[in-house]
Amino acid sequence: MHALDVLGDPVRRRILELIADGDVPSGAVAEAITAEFGISQPAVSQHLRVLREHGFATVRPQGARRLYSVAPDGVREASEWLTPFQRFWAGPLAALETELARGRRERRRPSPPPAHEEQP
């Protein structure tokens, strides 16, 4: 299975988001995914297995718990495949950053005092 096939499933993408900071118990992953997607714990386990087998997740036992974290290999493979296409979004993202910075500067500038209207 290609790295992007693994990432093509929204459940697996969400699992990666959940474990991105590392060492998340499988029970916590299953609880979150079941609540968000309405799938069973065994289905979550299958998604975790796919992520492990394709180099996107690692698991380590800690007592009775299994802790999951993101593994760099699968993410690197997906990133390498996407690299030739970065030109399609790098320019627009840079332009967006410029506009965001311009907006931040405008908000920091003190507004001119209101013009006083003379009363007749």
BELHU-V852056 format. One record per run of one state. SS is the DSSP state (alpha for helix, beta for strand, coil for the rest). FROM is the first residue (numbers start at 1). TO is the last residue. If there is no record, write none. Layout:
# BELHU-V852056
SS_FROM_TO ; SS_FROM_TO
This chain:
# BELHU-V852056
coil_1_2 ; alpha_3_7 ; coil_8_9 ; alpha_10_19 ; coil_20_23 ; beta_24_25 ; alpha_26_37 ; coil_38_40 ; alpha_41_53 ; coil_54_56 ; beta_57_62 ; coil_63_64 ; beta_65_70 ; coil_71_71 ; alpha_72_85 ; coil_86_86 ; alpha_87_108 ; coil_109_120
